[in-house]
Amino acid sequence: MTAGYLLQGESPVLVETGSQSSVPALLQALAELGVGAGDLAGVVVTHIHLDHAGGVGDVARAFPDATVYVHEKGARHLADPSRLVSSAARVYGDLLDGLYGRLDPTPVERIHVLLDGEELKVSPSRTLTAVDSPGHAKHHLGLHDSETGVLFVGDAVGVRLPDVGVLRPATPPPDFDLDQAVDSLRRFAARRPTGVALAHYGLVPNHETILQEAEETLRRWAEVAERAWRSGEDIAGALDAAFGPSLTSVDPAQREKLETLNGIHSNAAGFRRWLENREQHSPQP
């Protein structure tokens, strides 16, 4: 469900662990690449949502020498994930264990906070630079690889499955903020990446245009959501009516996979919360 990226060097680094339920497949893939228990130096998560960071505790146990890197606003939840897991359980109920699993704690002494602009060394000539990128989540980081020029963007750019080919924004509650999301996309663009790697899913074929496309797509979705909200319509229904037709020719199994990763109702809930927060904090006449 979530792409993991292994950066090779004297101090190999894994970007994203995926969910706890995906850890067996991840460990098998790393073993096939020759990564032994003492070989991995670092594990970075772009943010702490369970589909990205749910496997951190398990991976930390499997690679006892690896340091775990995370945004400063997510670090405490990796050390004590009880609140995060409890919140996810309220959303997913009995589906949580089968869909994502849980999140085991990571020893606090193994957690390192990555600040904006901080560099993580993979080799003497290769670094990953952290890029603070709120909008999808307040605890979101992008990571720019100095060797390849690839920018690992987590969910900040959106979701684009190769077999679907349609980019959709990822706007879940509780943290989604349109202005922050757009600012983050522009910060990414200013770095002039030579490749863009999505968590869902993989390197995009159009890295030169994907960031502008992401901003335009996000604004279109926000406009539809706001019109529906102001008129009292169902936001999810309005989004589905506006953007669902773009998926009519897509295989039903792929549509179902996209909905699991990037559900209309989750996006609608994020837009609703953002609109309500903006209304609440806007100056009153």
DAWOJO-V665874 format. One record per backbone hydrogen bond with DSSP energy under -0.5 kcal/mol. NH is the residue of the N-H (numbers start at 0). CO is the residue of the C=O. Records with the same first field share a line. If there is no record, write none. Layout:
NH: CO + CO
This chain:
2: 198
4: 14
6: 4 + 12
7: 5
10: 121
11: 8
12: 6
13: 41
14: 4 + 12
15: 13 + 43
16: 51
17: 51
19: 99 + 101
20: 99
21: 18
22: 19
25: 21
26: 22
27: 23
28: 24
29: 25
30: 26
31: 27
32: 28
33: 30
34: 29
35: 33
38: 35
39: 35
40: 11
41: 11
42: 66
43: 13
44: 68
51: 48
52: 48
53: 49
54: 17
55: 52
58: 54
59: 55
60: 56
61: 57
62: 58
64: 36
65: 62
66: 40
67: 109
68: 42 + 66
69: 111
71: 113
73: 70
74: 70
76: 73
77: 73 + 74
78: 74
79: 75
82: 79
84: 80
85: 81
86: 82
87: 83
88: 84
89: 85
90: 86
91: 87
92: 88
94: 91
95: 92
98: 94
99: 95
100: 95
103: 53
105: 77
109: 106
110: 107
111: 67
113: 69
114: 112
116: 129
117: 114
119: 127
120: 118
121: 125
122: 125
125: 122
127: 119
128: 143
129: 117 + 127
130: 141
132: 139
139: 136
140: 45
141: 130
142: 151
143: 128
144: 142 + 149
145: 126 + 143
148: 144
150: 194
151: 142 + 149
152: 150 + 196
155: 152
158: 167
159: 199
163: 160
164: 160
167: 158
170: 168
175: 171
176: 134
180: 176
181: 177
182: 178
183: 179
184: 180
185: 181
186: 182
187: 183
188: 184
189: 185
190: 186 + 187
191: 188
193: 148
194: 148
196: 150
197: 195 + 201
198: 153
201: 197
203: 195
208: 205
209: 205
212: 208
213: 209
214: 210
215: 211
216: 212
217: 213
218: 214
219: 215
220: 216
221: 217
222: 218
223: 219
224: 220
225: 221
226: 222
227: 223
228: 224
229: 225
230: 226
231: 227 + 228
232: 227
234: 232
237: 233
238: 234
239: 235
240: 236
241: 237
242: 238
243: 239
245: 242
246: 243
247: 244
249: 246
253: 250
254: 250
255: 251
256: 252
257: 253
258: 254
259: 255
260: 256
261: 257
266: 262
267: 263
268: 264
269: 265
270: 266
271: 267
272: 268
273: 269
274: 270
275: 271
276: 272
277: 273
278: 274
279: 275
280: 276
281: 277 + 278
